[in-house]
Amino acid sequence: MSLKEGETNKELFQRFCRDMYTRADLKTIFKWFESNQYDLVRRISMKHWWKTFELPDFKEEDPTYDPELMLDKIHHQLNLEKAAATKRKTPYKDLKKIYNVFSRAAAILIIPLLLVTLYMYINPEMVNKDQSVSYSEVFAPKNSRLKIQLPDGTQAWLNHGSSLRYPQFFTEKTRTVRLSGEAYFDVSRDPSHPFYVKTHGVDIEVKGTSFNVSAYRDDKKIVTTVEEGRVMVHGSGLDGCERRVVELTASQQSSFFKYSAKNQVKYVNPEKYTGWKDGKLMLIDDPMANVEKKLERWYNVEIEIQDSKVYDYKYTATFRDESIEQVMKYLSLAAPISYEIRMGEKRPDNSFTRKKVIIKKK
């Protein structure tokens, strides 16, 4: 590989990591991951970006980590899983091991689109399940938020641990995407082609609107908050039949409870539910039960409440760049609670468990 070719490959990978690639770029990237011939190109480009996204304070939290060794381990893990999939003669569908490796690396490597490429590299059937339509699926790993632009110009932000599946081209009368987790959408207006967000339990029909959807699978309800415009929320009744649940306008929010098929609508301050896309964790009269869930997702920590009376307290605050230690210090000043933060424990594979925050009443 010549020096000129190396610079060209470096620029191509840079466009890819910044979600500014062309269709031709994407085909080249796929070729790198499909052929051993391009292994050197792949490794050099990934190592460059690995170092680019390194956070200088990470060593203080984990003095044992070696970024280059960690990258080699990821390569090795991918090779092992690919070999196992080939031996089984079936596509490898359990990404848990690979995801754990990247979750460990998320603090120093924020390239969510790379995960998409790896996923399609191991699961080639996901690239073209339908002969006429190709789909992309984007993941926002824990400790990260991701902004993407859909084929119709719609802007979408994915929150921690969320995924969005969408066609590479909208060819139907409707523009349909599938969401797992939380996302904020600023939908490009096109009245003749309604925009649909499908979740596990609720479908949202949009004409041209900015709104937020929180639809994590482990939550009991799906929350839709409209910032501007109008949406129609369709949900499934207990009999499984779809029915229109409610129409929402600006500053309205619906909470659809999965197990009762009931819906509650109220007026809210939209910024509380959309501020996360701008890096703001907002608490407005939030009970500890809500705070607990938000902190676990925002900081990728495990929270243990050792005294049920702690759930009686409510909090109002806005956090931007504060660490979990700083946040807990504030919460302990705002209410009579004490806390202990335990660092993650090292596993046999040299990864670490999540930090654990233990909270109790003073």
N, C-alpha and C positions, 0 to 999 in steps of 0.2 A: 504494500500500500504506500503510495507516494505521499509526500508532505502535503501536496495540494488536495489529494483525495482525503487525507486525514482531516484537513480543515473543513472540507465540504461535509463530511460525515458528522463532524462536531456541530456544525451549524444546523444540519438537519435534525439531529437529536435534540438540540436546544429548542428548535421550533416545536418539536413534538412534546417536550416536557412543559412548554408554556401554552399548549393547546392552540397553536397557531400553524398547524401542519396542513398540507394539501392532501388530496386523495392519493396522489403519486408518492408523497412522503410516506403515507401510511403503508402503502404496498412495500416500499423499501424497508421500513421498520419490521414488517411481518417477515420479510425475507431474512433479515438478520436473526430473528428468533427461530426460524424454521430450518436454517442451514448451518451446519457446523463450520462451513467455509467462512462465515462472517463472525465467528466467535471472538476474534481479536478486536474487530471493530466494535462489537457489542460491549465487550469488557472495558475497553478504553473509554468509550463514551459514557457508560454507566459510572465508572470510577470518577470521571471528571465531575459529573453531577452529584455524586455521593459526597465529594469533598466540598462542592459549592454550597450544599444545603446543610453542612455540619453546623451545629450550634455550639459556640465556644464554652458555654456553661454546663454542657452535658457531662463533661468529665467529672465535675464536682459531685454530681449525683451518682455516677457510676464510674469510679476510677479504673475499673477492670476492662472497659470496652476498648476495642481496637477497630476503628472504622473499616480498614482494608480487610482485616480478618473476617469481620462481620459480613462484608460484601461477598467474600469468597464462600462463606457458609451458605449464603442465600443461593449462590450459583450451584453449590454442591447439593443443597436441598432440592432445587428444581430438577437437577439431573437425576436424582434418586427417584423423585415422584414420576418423572417422565418415563424412566426405565420401568417402574412398577406398572404404570398404565399400559405401556407397550406389551409387557409380559401378560397382563390380564386380557389384552386385545379389546378393551373397552375404554371409553373416554374417562379420564380421571375427574370425578365430580366433587370430591371432598377437598375443598381448599383450606380447611381449618389449619393444617400445619403450616402452609405457606403464609396464610393470613397472620398467624401468630408471629412468624419471623418478621413480617413487615410491620406489624403493630409494635414490635420491639424497636424497629428502626425508625418509626414514624417521627420520633422526636428529632431526628437528624436528617431525615430524607422525606421531603414532601413532594412526591411525584405520583399522585393518584392515578394518572393516566397510564403509568407504567404497569400498574396492577391490572388494568384492563387488557393490555397487550399480553401479559403473562397468562391471564385467565383464558383469552381466546387462543393462545398458543397451546395450552393444555386441553382446552375444550373447543376444537375447531368447529364443532357442529353449532356453536352459539353464533358464529359469524354469519351463517346463512341457513337458519332453520327453514325459512320460507324461500323458495327458489327466486321469487321476484323482489323480496325485500330483505335487506341486510340490517341487522340490529347492532347497536352498541350498548354496552352497559358500563356505567361509570360508578366507582366506589369512592367514598370519602372515608378513609381510615380514621380510627380513633385519634384524637388530638389534632384533627385537621378539619378545615372547611374548604370547599371547592366550588369555584364558579365556572360554569360552562355556557356556551351558546348553542342552542338547538338549531336544526337545519332551517327553521322558518324565521330565525332571528330572535326567538324567545330567549330571555336570560334566565338561568336557573342557578341557585346556590344550594349546595348540599351540606347538611350539618353532619356532625360526628357520626360515624358508623352507619351512614345512609347510602342507598344505591338508587340509581335511576336507569331504566332501560327505555330506549327510544330508537325508532328507525333512522337510518342514516339519511333517508329522504322521506318526506311525508307525501305519500301517493294517493291516499284515500280521501274521502270527503271530510273526514275528521282527523285531527292531529292528536294522536293518543300516545301517552307515556305511562310507564308503570313505576310507582315509587314505593320504596320500603325505607322507613325512617322519616326524616324531616327535610323539607325543602321549601325554599321561597322562590316564587315564579313571578317574572315580569313578562306577561304574555303579549306577543306581537299581535296586534288587532287584525282579524280576518274573519268578518261575520259569516262568510260563506263556508268557512272551514272551522267549526268549533274546536276548541282545545280541551282535551280530556286528560285528567290525572286519575289513574286507577290505583287504588290501594287495596289492602286486604280488608274489605268490608264497606268501603265507600268509594264512589266515583264522583268526580267533581267536573262539571261542565263550565267552560269559561269562554267568553267572547273576546275580551281584551281587558285584562285586569292584573293587578299586582296583589298577591295573596300568599299566605303561608299555610302549609299543611304539616301537621305532626302526626305520623302514622307508624310509630314503632310497633313491631309485632308484639312485644311484651307489655305494651300499655293497654289499659282497659278501654280507652276511648280514642277516637280520632278527632283531632281538633283542627278546624279550618278557620283562619282569621283573614278577613278581607281588609286590605289597606286602601285600595282604590278600585272602583268598578263594581261588577256584579258577578256572582257565581251561583250555579244551581248544584245543590248537593243531592246525589242519589245514593240511597243506602238500601241494604237488604233487610227485609223483615225477618222475623223468627221462622217464617215458613220458607225462607230462601228466595222469595219473589222480590225482584227489584221494584222499588217505588221511590217517587220523588220525596225527599225529606223536607227540604227547605230552600228558600232563596235568600241569599245574603247580599247586603250592600256594604258600602264603606263603613269601617269601624265595627262591624258586626262579626260575631264569632259563633260557630256551632260546635258543640261537643256531642259526637255520636257514640253512644255506649254500645260496644260490640255485643255484649251478652244479653242485653234487654231490647236492643234495636230502638231505644228511646233517644231523643235528641233535645238538647237544651240550647237556646239561642240567647245571647246577651250582647250588649254594647261593651267594648273594651278599648283600652289604649293600644292600638296596633303595634307601637314601637316595642312594647314589652315582649311581644311574640316574634318580632322580625329583627330586633336589634342584634341578634347573634350573627347575622350575615356581615355586619360591620364590626365584629369582634367584641360586642358588648353583651355581657351576661347581666340581665336585668331582673331584679327581684322587686316586686311591688306588692306589699302586704301578702307575701307568699308564706304559707305554713311550712313547717319543717319537712313534711312529707314531700312537698314539691321541691324544696331546696335540696334535699337529699338526692333526688333523682337527677336534678340539673347538674349538681356538682359531680356526681359519678360519671355522667356523660361528658361534661365539659373538660374535666381533668383526668379522665380515665383512672379513677381511683375507686376503691371499695369503701363504702361507709357503713359503719356498724353503730346503731343507736342502742345504748345499753340501759336507758331509762325512758320509759314511755312518756313521761311528763315532758320530755324535750319536744314532743310533737305538738304541744300546746302553744309554742312560740311562733311568731310570724316575723318576717324580715322584709325590709325595704332597702335596696342598695343597688348600685351599678358598678360592675367590675369590668376592667378592660385587660390590662396586662398583669394583674396580680397573680401571684403563685397561690397554690392551695394553702400554703402556710399562712400567707397574708390574709386570705379570705377567712380562714378559720379564726385567726386572731381578731378580725373585725366582728365576726359572729359571736365570739365569746365576750366581747365588750358590749354588744347590743342586747344580750340575754344571759341569764345566769347558767351558762354551760361551761364545761371544761372539755378538753379534747387531747388526744394523743395521736401522733402520726407515726406509723411504723413503715419503714422502708421496705420495698419489695425484696423477697428472698430469691436467691439464685437457684435456678433449676439445673438439672444435670446437663442440659444442652446449652448452658451459659446464658440463657435468657432469664428475665426476672419477672416475678409475679407483680401485680399492681400494688401500689402503695395502699395502705389501709388507714382510714381515719376513724378512730373510736371516739364517740361523743356520749357524754352523760351529763346529768344535772349537777350543778355545784352543790 
